[in-house]
């Protein structure tokens, strides 16, 4: 059956980063950026719950890359939506809402 979710809830486990003392994952800051980007390209309202991540020297960098990736993905989705629905986009840009 096709699934049509209304929103996305993501548990962001930053303990999947390379050199985190609790894991054996190889993810780097750039990987977290790509994950954030792909999440937002889905075009769903999203909630991120951060958990895990115990290497304090890289925790902030990894989180920043993730959220920068989310922002870039959001921008891509906004441009894509404007191309698909040009009339709605023009109304939104003038008044702030449809």
Secondary structure, DSSP 4 states (H G I P E B T S, - for coil): -----SEEEEEEEGGGBTT-TT----B-HHHHHHHHHHHHHT--EEEEEEE----HHHHHHHHHHHHHHHHHHHHHHHHHHHHH-HHHHHHHHHHS--
